[in-house]
Protein backbone atom coordinates (compact mmCIF):
# COMPACT_ATOMS: atom_id res chain seq x y z
CA UNK A 1 0.00 0.00 0.00
CA UNK A 2 1.29 3.49 -0.90
CA UNK A 3 1.09 6.20 1.81
CA UNK A 4 0.98 9.80 0.54
CA UNK A 5 1.54 13.14 2.31
CA UNK A 6 -1.01 15.07 0.23
CA UNK A 7 -4.56 14.05 -0.58
CA UNK A 8 -4.36 12.69 -4.15
CA UNK A 9 -6.36 14.46 -6.83
CA UNK A 10 -8.24 11.23 -7.64
CA UNK A 11 -9.59 11.16 -4.06
CA UNK A 12 -10.51 14.85 -4.16
CA UNK A 13 -12.25 14.46 -7.52
CA UNK A 14 -14.18 11.37 -6.47
CA UNK A 15 -15.37 12.97 -3.23
CA UNK A 16 -16.31 16.22 -4.99
CA UNK A 17 -18.32 14.42 -7.68
CA UNK A 18 -19.87 11.64 -5.59
CA UNK A 19 -23.46 11.88 -4.42
CA UNK A 20 -23.97 9.27 -1.72
CA UNK A 21 -21.85 8.40 1.30
CA UNK A 22 -22.22 5.64 3.85
CA UNK A 23 -21.72 7.32 7.23
CA UNK A 24 -20.86 5.18 10.26
CA UNK A 25 -21.03 6.18 13.91
CA UNK A 26 -21.06 4.06 17.06
CA UNK A 27 -23.12 4.28 20.23
CA UNK A 28 -21.85 4.07 23.83
CA UNK A 29 -21.56 0.28 23.58
CA UNK A 30 -19.64 0.67 20.28
CA UNK A 31 -22.50 -0.80 18.25
CA UNK A 32 -22.10 0.56 14.68
CA UNK A 33 -24.81 2.58 12.96
CA UNK A 34 -24.41 3.04 9.17
CA UNK A 35 -26.66 5.23 7.03
CA UNK A 36 -26.54 6.35 3.39
CA UNK A 37 -26.44 10.14 3.22
CA UNK A 38 -26.06 13.00 0.78
CA UNK A 39 -22.86 14.88 1.44
CA UNK A 40 -20.71 17.79 0.35
CA UNK A 41 -16.92 17.70 0.10
CA UNK A 42 -14.96 20.93 0.51
CA UNK A 43 -11.80 20.43 -1.55
CA UNK A 44 -10.02 23.50 -0.13
CA UNK A 45 -10.69 22.65 3.52
CA UNK A 46 -10.53 18.85 3.03
CA UNK A 47 -13.75 18.43 5.03
CA UNK A 48 -16.99 16.55 4.44
CA UNK A 49 -20.38 17.97 5.43
CA UNK A 50 -23.66 16.11 5.97
CA UNK A 51 -27.08 17.37 7.06
CA UNK A 52 -29.45 15.60 9.43
CA UNK A 53 -31.80 16.27 12.35
CA UNK A 54 -30.64 17.01 15.88
CA UNK A 55 -32.68 14.04 17.17
CA UNK A 56 -31.12 11.52 14.78
CA UNK A 57 -29.28 8.42 15.97
CA UNK A 58 -26.13 9.78 14.26
CA UNK A 59 -26.13 12.97 16.32
CA UNK A 60 -26.86 11.08 19.53
CA UNK A 61 -23.93 8.76 18.79
CA UNK A 62 -21.60 11.65 17.94
CA UNK A 63 -22.30 13.32 21.27
CA UNK A 64 -20.73 10.33 23.06
CA UNK A 65 -18.13 9.31 20.44
CA UNK A 66 -17.09 11.56 17.56
CA UNK A 67 -14.91 8.99 15.76
CA UNK A 68 -16.48 8.11 12.40
CA UNK A 69 -15.98 6.26 9.17
CA UNK A 70 -17.42 7.32 5.83
CA UNK A 71 -17.31 5.54 2.47
CA UNK A 72 -18.07 6.78 -1.04
CA UNK A 73 -17.85 4.21 -3.81
CA UNK A 74 -18.74 3.45 -7.41
CA UNK A 75 -19.70 -0.13 -8.16
CA UNK A 76 -19.52 -2.03 -11.42
CA UNK A 77 -21.90 -5.01 -11.20
CA UNK A 78 -20.39 -6.63 -14.30
CA UNK A 79 -16.75 -6.43 -13.22
CA UNK A 80 -15.95 -5.90 -9.52
CA UNK A 81 -12.30 -5.24 -10.42
CA UNK A 82 -13.52 -1.91 -11.85
CA UNK A 83 -15.07 -0.87 -8.51
CA UNK A 84 -13.46 2.13 -6.85
CA UNK A 85 -14.02 4.17 -3.74
CA UNK A 86 -12.71 6.13 -0.81
CA UNK A 87 -13.00 5.34 2.88
CA UNK A 88 -12.45 8.14 5.38
CA UNK A 89 -11.75 7.77 9.08
CA UNK A 90 -11.80 10.88 11.21
CA UNK A 91 -13.72 12.98 13.68
CA UNK A 92 -17.14 14.55 13.28
CA UNK A 93 -18.50 17.67 14.92
CA UNK A 94 -22.16 18.65 15.25
CA UNK A 95 -22.87 22.22 14.11
CA UNK A 96 -25.95 24.44 13.98
CA UNK A 97 -27.28 24.45 10.43
CA UNK A 98 -28.54 28.05 10.67
CA UNK A 99 -25.02 29.27 11.46
CA UNK A 100 -23.63 27.60 8.33
CA UNK A 101 -25.90 28.84 5.55
CA UNK A 102 -23.05 28.93 3.02
CA UNK A 103 -22.82 25.13 3.33
CA UNK A 104 -26.62 24.84 2.99
CA UNK A 105 -26.45 26.93 -0.20
CA UNK A 106 -23.73 24.65 -1.57
CA UNK A 107 -25.89 21.60 -0.77
CA UNK A 108 -28.75 23.22 -2.70
CA UNK A 109 -26.44 23.81 -5.68
CA UNK A 110 -25.14 20.25 -5.64
CA UNK A 111 -28.56 18.65 -5.09
CA UNK A 112 -31.04 21.05 -6.78
CA UNK A 113 -33.85 18.46 -6.71
CA UNK A 114 -33.61 18.05 -2.95
CA UNK A 115 -35.14 20.56 -0.57
CA UNK A 116 -32.60 21.24 2.15
CA UNK A 117 -30.65 18.25 0.88
CA UNK A 118 -33.58 15.81 1.30
CA UNK A 119 -36.59 14.81 -0.79
CA UNK A 120 -38.71 11.67 -0.81
CA UNK A 121 -40.62 11.07 -4.06
CA UNK A 122 -41.85 14.65 -4.24
CA UNK A 123 -42.72 14.87 -0.53
CA UNK A 124 -40.72 16.36 2.27
CA UNK A 125 -39.64 13.94 4.96
CA UNK A 126 -41.39 14.28 8.32
CA UNK A 127 -38.31 15.89 9.86
CA UNK A 128 -36.33 18.53 7.99
CA UNK A 129 -32.58 18.80 8.53
CA UNK A 130 -31.60 21.27 11.22
CA UNK A 131 -28.11 20.07 12.02
CA UNK A 132 -24.82 20.03 10.15
CA UNK A 133 -22.17 17.37 10.66
CA UNK A 134 -18.61 18.42 9.83
CA UNK A 135 -16.16 15.58 9.19
CA UNK A 136 -12.43 16.16 9.54
CA UNK A 137 -10.54 13.33 7.81
CA UNK A 138 -7.55 11.80 9.59
CA UNK A 139 -7.07 8.88 7.19
CA UNK A 140 -8.26 8.28 3.62
CA UNK A 141 -7.96 5.04 1.70
CA UNK A 142 -8.70 4.95 -2.04
CA UNK A 143 -9.14 1.72 -3.97
CA UNK A 144 -9.64 0.72 -7.56
CA UNK A 145 -10.19 -2.98 -7.95
CA UNK A 146 -7.60 -4.53 -5.65
CA UNK A 147 -5.14 -1.60 -5.57
CA UNK A 148 -5.12 0.69 -2.54
CA UNK A 149 -3.65 4.16 -1.89
CA UNK A 150 -3.57 5.72 1.57
CA UNK A 151 -3.39 9.33 2.82
CA UNK A 152 -2.86 10.12 6.50
CA UNK A 153 -2.98 13.47 8.28
CA UNK A 154 0.63 14.16 9.28
CA UNK A 155 -0.48 16.06 12.40
CA UNK A 156 -1.70 12.81 13.99
Secondary structure, 3 states (H helix, E strand, C coil): CEEECCCCHHHHHHHHHCCEEEEEEECCCCCEEEEEEECEEECCCCEEEEEECCCCHHHHHHHHCCEEEEEEEECCCCCHHHCEEEEEEEEEEEEEHHHCHHHHHHHHHHCCCCECCECECCECCCCCCCEEEEEEEEEEEEEECCEEEEEECCCC
